[in-house]
Amino acid sequence: MKLSVAPALALALGLAAPALAQTAPTRDAAQIQAGTYAVDAGHTQVGFAVTHFGFSHYYGSFSEVSGTLELQPQKPEASSLKVSIPVGSVMTTSAKLTGELKDDKWLNAGKHPAATFVSTKIVPEGDGKAKVTGDFTLNGVTKPVTLDVTLVGAGANPLNKRYTVGFDAKGTIKRSDFGVKTYVPMIGDDVQLTIAGAFERKE
């Protein structure tokens, strides 16, 4: 007896559906759980972009982020954030460039293996948005940086059942301020950062 592909697929999806049932994530601060959260490294991405000889924007990313979030949803200004980004995790579409970015002319991963951000001030702006200012350290240099942060949603992850909250963040740094001056200004001095951050609540 043969079972056609379409019914078999429908049956498989039907059987899987209960296991993946999910209550819709919320952006309502009154419903979000306060507490200590850890970065979900597998679902957190840090992207960057610089201008390339004025012709285009060149993009890359970092992974393996770690850190903690002390979250007070109903009083966000009392929250705090600490994250660490291994600069040796840098990735681009060019293997040669990826290797070069790790050396001492660029990110200096051998001497300063991590970039860090430690929040110092959070200013809520309503509708799940906030400006988060903190001390950003790169290449051994620390400067204040402000990120525009937006809450994406919070709720139980349907796969591992861990309570999760996610944010998007954007900001700009001037790399020469951190001693990364190679090819400035041909390769842009302003580095646009985009962060998709996921955090799991500690039990």
TIBALO-357141 format. One record per residue (C-alpha): x, y, z; residue in three letters. Coordinates in steps of 0.02 Angstrom, whole numbers, plus 50000, padded with zeros to 5 digits. Example, Ala and Ser with C-alpha at 12.3 -4.5 7.8 and 13.67 -1.06 7.14 Angstrom:
<pts>
506154977550390Ala 506844994750357Ser 
</pts>
This chain:
<pts>
500005000050000Met 500715016749948Lys 500475032850046Leu 500605048449939Ser 501825061949990Val 500535075450028Ala 499475065450152Pro 501055058450233Ala 501735076050256Leu 500085082250324Ala 500035067650446Leu 501815071050503Ala 501455089450529Leu 499855085350619Gly 500745073850740Leu 502125086750769Ala 500945101250796Ala 500515097950980Pro 502355096951026Ala 502655113950946Leu 501115122551013Ala 501575140051069Gln 500705154051160Thr 500985169951062Ala 502475180051127Pro 502035196051219Thr 502695213851220Arg 501655218451372Asp 502855222851514Ala 501565217551643Ala 501625199751575Gln 503505197951552Ile 504465188651687Gln 505765198551784Ala 507395190151834Gly 509125185451778Thr 509335180151597Tyr 510815172551505Ala 511235175451322Val 510575161651209Asp 512155160851104Ala 511395149950968Gly 510065162950930His 511045179050959Thr 511905187850814Gln 512985203350805Val 513155210950633Gly 514225225250571Phe 514345235750413Ala 515635248050346Val 515755257650184Thr 516955249750058His 517895263049958Phe 516265272749948Gly 515565259849825Phe 514545248749940Ser 514225243150118His 515195227850173Tyr 514395216450302Tyr 515065203950428Gly 514555195850590Ser 515095189250759Phe 514435174250855Ser 514695164551018Glu 514075179451120Val 513925177151309Ser 513255187851449Gly 511845191551569Thr 510305202651575Leu 509525208251738Glu 507775212151676Leu 506465222751765Gln 505095224051631Pro 503985236051728Gln 505455246951778Lys 506665245151632Pro 507815258851693Glu 508275247151837Ala 508825233451716Ser 510645230151671Ser 511605221151535Leu 513345213651519Lys 513905204951359Val 515525198251288Ser 515855195751102Ile 517345184951048Pro 518115195250908Val 518955179550841Gly 517215173550791Ser 517145186650653Val 516475180350487Met 516375188250314Thr 516095181750138Thr 517975181950109Ser 519045168950198Ala 520605179750169Lys 519795195250244Leu 519065185350389Thr 520825179750434Gly 521555197250415Glu 520215205050528Leu 520845194550674Lys 522635201250667Asp 523425215950756Asp 523065228350615Lys 521205226050643Trp 520305217550788Leu 521895211150873Asn 521045195150931Ala 522675187850997Gly 522955201851123Lys 521155207251154His 520045191951121Pro 518385199651171Ala 517375215451146Ala 516245219351294Thr 514745230251332Phe 514205234651509Val 512655245451525Ser 512735261251631Thr 511065269451592Lys 509395264051518Ile 508125277051463Val 506405269951417Pro 505555277951267Glu 503885268851269Gly 503175255051158Asp 504545242951207Gly 505945254551155Lys 507415261451254Ala 509105269751235Lys 510425259251321Val 512085267651356Thr 513585257851414Gly 515465255851417Asp 516025247251257Phe 517765239751256Thr 518645234951094Leu 520495232351061Asn 520845236751243Gly 520005253851230Val 518395258451322Thr 517185271751261Lys 515345275651295Pro 514135269051163Val 512245271151153Thr 511135257851074Leu 509345259951014Asp 508475244451083Val 506775237351037Thr 505885223151126Leu 505385209551001Val 504415198051117Gly 504435186551268Ala 503715169651312Gly 504085151151329Ala 505145143451191Asn 504035129551118Pro 505525117951093Leu 506505118651256Asn 505145126851363Lys 506385139851426Arg 505665157151457Tyr 506465168451327Thr 506505186951288Val 507215194851131Gly 507785212151079Phe 508445220750923Asp 509755234350946Ala 510655246550831Lys 512115258250858Gly 513645265850777Thr 515445266450835Ile 516945275450761Lys 518275261950747Arg 519725274150750Ser 519175278850927Asp 519655261150975Phe 521335261350887Gly 520705251650734Val 521285263750599Lys 521815252650453Thr 521295260050284Tyr 520295274350361Val 519455283350272Pro 519445271950118Met 518645258650225Ile 517345267650330Gly 517755273850503Asp 515935272650558Asp 515415254850597Val 513555251350603Gln 513095237950729Leu 511505227550727Thr 511135215350866Ile 509795201950873Ala 509855196351053Gly 508965181651133Ala 509025178551321Phe 508435163651423Glu 507825165951602Arg 508835156951734Lys 507825145751847Glu 
</pts>
